[in-house]
Amino acid sequence: MKPVMVLVGLLILLASAEAGAQAGYCDCYGGLDADGQYWPLLDSEGRPLEDGDWVYAAWTGPDGEIDPPDAWGYPTDDDILLPISQAGMEYSSFFVTVASWAPGTVDYEGNPRHPTEGDLIYCRIFDGPPDSLSSENYYADSQTHSIVWKLGDVLYCSFPGDPGQGHTDMPLPEETARPDTAAADSSAVEPCGEEGAVDR
């Protein structure tokens, strides 16, 4: 069965290449560096982040700048939440995959909804799960990474205080009106990564 799945995957990649799409993915790591050194990601008081605390990857949008989240952690302005393989902290670290499943896809107004080669992405971490965030929670952003959409593209995320002291250091803004996130952004994934998740 496994050889069949591999063959199917290769056929999909070939079909994407023939159609002009960019086949590939970017693996994003937090709490781990390129040398394999591990350290726990921490909250604003120095405690290790817990399993299930929210993690997501986002595209900076056409302006190339990281915009702050809203009161519930979602991207604002032209930043776009990206479908990923997983959306939660595990052992105070994380590993997520962003796939080039539909680079350059646009929404109903013609606005791009997915990065193409050379665009910038980043990861954002929180000291709480996505369904309970408030202005008392904190977050942190990684550095940006220029997507190349080649097999083996990697982002080793750095956060304030790395290495060994990386932590969520920015408070979420005060609550205004909670958005209808299900309708507001068709690119958003379920917090547990079960729906629309990348499986490779």
C-alpha positions in Angstrom: 0.0 0.0 0.0 2.8 2.4 0.9 4.5 2.2 -2.6 1.1 3.1 -4.1 0.8 6.2 -1.9 4.3 7.3 -2.8 3.5 6.8 -6.5 0.3 8.9 -6.1 2.2 11.6 -4.3 4.8 11.8 -7.1 2.0 11.9 -9.8 0.5 14.9 -7.9 3.8 16.7 -7.8 4.3 16.1 -11.5 0.8 17.2 -12.4 1.4 20.4 -10.3 4.6 21.1 -12.1 3.0 20.6 -15.5 0.2 23.0 -14.5 2.7 25.7 -13.5 2.2 25.3 -9.7 5.2 25.3 -7.3 5.4 21.9 -5.7 7.0 21.7 -2.2 6.6 22.7 1.4 8.3 24.6 4.2 8.8 22.9 7.6 8.7 25.3 10.6 10.4 24.4 13.9 10.1 26.2 17.2 12.2 25.3 20.2 14.8 23.6 18.0 17.7 25.0 16.0 19.5 23.8 12.9 22.1 22.0 15.1 19.4 19.9 16.8 19.6 21.8 20.0 16.3 21.8 21.9 15.0 24.4 24.4 11.4 24.9 25.8 9.4 27.9 24.6 8.2 29.8 27.6 5.3 32.1 28.6 5.7 35.7 29.8 6.5 34.5 33.3 9.1 31.9 32.3 6.9 28.8 32.4 7.1 26.3 29.6 4.2 26.6 27.1 1.7 23.8 27.4 0.4 21.2 25.0 -2.4 22.7 22.9 -1.2 26.3 23.2 -1.8 27.9 19.8 0.7 28.0 17.0 0.2 29.1 13.5 2.0 30.1 10.3 1.0 33.2 8.4 2.0 35.1 5.3 2.9 38.7 5.7 0.8 39.6 2.6 1.9 41.8 -0.2 3.4 44.5 2.0 6.0 42.1 3.5 5.4 43.3 7.1 4.2 41.4 10.2 1.0 43.0 11.4 -0.2 42.5 15.0 -3.0 40.1 15.8 -6.5 41.0 16.8 -7.8 40.4 20.4 -8.4 36.7 19.6 -5.0 36.1 18.0 -6.0 36.1 14.3 -3.9 38.0 11.7 -4.9 41.5 10.8 -4.5 43.9 7.8 -3.1 42.0 4.9 -1.5 39.1 6.8 -3.0 35.7 6.0 -3.4 32.6 8.2 -2.0 29.6 6.3 -3.2 26.0 6.3 -0.7 23.9 8.3 -0.1 20.3 9.3 -0.7 21.0 13.1 -1.7 23.9 15.2 -0.7 23.3 18.8 2.3 23.2 21.0 3.8 19.9 22.0 6.4 19.5 24.7 6.9 23.3 24.8 8.0 23.2 21.1 6.4 22.8 17.7 6.8 21.5 14.2 4.4 22.6 11.5 4.4 22.2 7.7 3.2 24.8 5.2 2.5 23.3 1.8 2.5 24.9 -1.6 -0.9 23.3 -2.3 -2.3 26.4 -4.0 0.3 29.2 -4.4 -1.1 32.4 -5.7 -4.8 31.5 -5.0 -7.0 34.5 -4.9 -10.2 35.3 -3.0 -13.5 36.4 -4.5 -12.2 40.0 -4.8 -9.1 38.9 -6.5 -6.8 39.3 -3.5 -4.0 36.7 -3.2 -4.6 34.2 -0.4 -1.4 32.1 -0.4 2.3 33.1 -0.8 4.3 32.5 -3.9 8.1 32.0 -4.2 10.0 34.9 -2.5 7.1 35.9 -0.3 7.6 36.1 3.5 6.0 33.9 6.1 6.4 33.7 9.9 5.1 31.7 12.9 3.2 33.1 15.9 2.9 31.4 19.3 0.6 32.1 22.2 0.5 31.2 25.9 -3.0 29.7 25.6 -5.3 27.6 23.3 -7.2 29.4 20.5 -10.6 29.1 22.1 -9.7 30.9 25.3 -7.4 33.8 24.4 -8.0 37.3 25.9 -6.2 40.5 26.6 -4.5 38.7 29.5 -2.7 36.4 27.1 0.6 37.0 25.4 2.1 36.1 22.0 5.4 36.2 20.1 6.3 36.4 16.5 9.3 34.6 14.8 11.5 36.2 12.2 10.2 36.2 8.6 11.3 33.6 6.1 11.4 33.9 2.3 9.6 31.0 0.8 11.4 29.0 -1.9 8.8 26.2 -2.3 11.4 23.5 -2.7 11.4 20.1 -1.0 13.4 20.6 2.2 12.7 24.3 2.8 13.0 24.9 6.5 12.3 27.8 8.9 14.0 27.5 12.4 11.9 30.0 14.3 13.6 32.5 16.6 11.6 34.2 19.3 12.4 36.9 21.9 15.0 35.6 24.3 16.2 32.6 22.2 18.1 30.4 22.7 16.9 29.0 26.0 14.7 31.9 27.0 12.3 32.2 24.0 9.0 33.4 25.3 5.7 35.1 24.6 6.3 38.8 25.4 3.5 40.8 23.7 0.0 41.2 25.2 -3.0 40.7 23.0 -5.0 43.9 22.4 -8.2 44.7 24.3 -11.3 42.9 23.0 -13.7 44.8 20.7 -16.1 42.6 18.8 -15.4 39.0 18.2 -15.1 38.3 14.5 -17.0 35.5 12.7 -13.7 33.7 12.0 -15.4 30.8 10.2 -16.8 33.2 7.5 -14.1 35.8 7.6 -11.2 33.8 6.4 -11.6 30.7 4.2 -7.9 29.9 4.6 -8.2 29.5 8.4 -7.7 26.0 9.8 -9.2 24.3 12.8 -7.1 24.8 15.9 -6.4 21.0 16.1 -5.4 20.9 12.4 -8.0 18.2 11.7 -9.8 20.0 8.9 -7.9 21.3 5.9 -4.7 20.0 7.4 -1.7 19.1 5.4 -1.0 15.3 5.4 2.2 14.2 3.9 
